[in-house]
Amino acid sequence: MQSSLGAGDSISQLPGAIGFITKVLLAKPLTDHIAQEELVQASGLEWNIVRRTGLNNKPGTGSWIALEVGEAGRLNGSISRHDLAAFMLQVLSDPIIVHKAFGISSK
């Protein structure tokens, strides 16, 4: 499922002050994302969560930063819709990647 960076335990992946700003300005949408994630995780189904940074309409590059929750590093401020979709298809096609949450942004 697609969610938003800042939901769940991903706030540490946001760059600098953007983490604080996101928590304050997007509190209500993040609450909805968190509830959605909890329902998916409790469903008993196989799931993966992809928490994206801001979306943009730039052409895809085929290159991105994807960090599993708990993995060290920070993400950038946005990702193209094309690259987000490509990553999600990659995750869906890998049977080993199950019950994981990723943050993703452009490089």
Buried (B, 14 or more C-beta within 10 A) or exposed (E): BBBBBBBBEBBBBBEEEBBEEBEEEBEEEBEEBBEBBEEBBEEEEEBBBBBBBBBBEEEBEEEBBBBEBEEEEBBBBBBBBBBBBBBBEEBEEEEEBEEBBBBBBBE
